[in-house]
Amino acid sequence: MARKAYLSAHPFCVRCGGTATVVDHIKPHKGDQSLFWDQSNWQALCAHDHNSAKQSEDRRAERTTP
């Protein structure tokens, strides 16, 4: 329900401007429910940008975070 409402209000990918299909967490929530549901931590992405560039960034950040 929250995903559908968010994508309805934010229909375009913040990276490429294409059709957004994924609500992405800007800062990975890692199970933190308050961060998971914090809409200021959400961004709309298309599947391509979410599954390629964003995931690579998250993995890189995990390797460099102490």
C-alpha positions in Angstrom: 0.0 0.0 0.0 2.7 2.5 1.0 4.8 1.6 -2.1 1.8 2.1 -4.5 1.0 5.5 -2.9 4.6 6.7 -3.0 5.0 5.7 -6.6 1.7 7.4 -7.5 3.0 10.6 -6.0 6.6 10.1 -7.4 6.1 8.4 -10.8 9.6 9.2 -12.2 13.0 7.7 -11.5 15.2 10.2 -9.7 18.2 9.1 -11.7 17.0 8.8 -15.3 13.5 10.2 -15.4 12.0 7.0 -16.6 9.0 5.3 -15.1 9.7 4.5 -11.4 8.8 1.0 -10.3 10.8 0.7 -7.1 10.8 2.6 -3.8 14.4 2.6 -2.8 15.9 3.4 0.6 18.5 6.1 0.2 20.3 4.9 3.4 20.0 1.1 3.7 17.7 0.3 6.6 19.4 -3.1 7.5 16.3 -4.2 9.4 15.7 -0.9 11.3 11.9 -0.5 11.0 11.9 3.2 11.8 14.4 3.9 9.0 12.5 1.5 6.7 9.2 3.4 7.1 10.9 6.9 7.1 9.6 8.4 3.8 12.4 11.0 3.9 14.7 8.1 3.3 12.8 6.9 0.2 13.4 7.6 -3.5 11.7 6.5 -6.6 13.8 4.5 -9.1 13.2 2.5 -12.2 14.1 -1.2 -11.9 17.2 -0.8 -14.1 18.7 2.0 -11.9 17.8 0.2 -8.7 19.2 -3.2 -9.8 22.4 -1.9 -11.3 23.9 1.4 -10.1 22.2 1.7 -6.7 23.0 -1.8 -5.7 26.6 -1.3 -6.7 26.8 1.8 -4.6 25.3 0.0 -1.6 27.8 -2.8 -1.8 30.7 -0.4 -2.1 29.5 1.6 0.9 29.2 -1.7 3.0 32.9 -2.5 2.1 34.2 0.9 3.2 32.0 1.4 6.4 33.9 0.3 9.5 
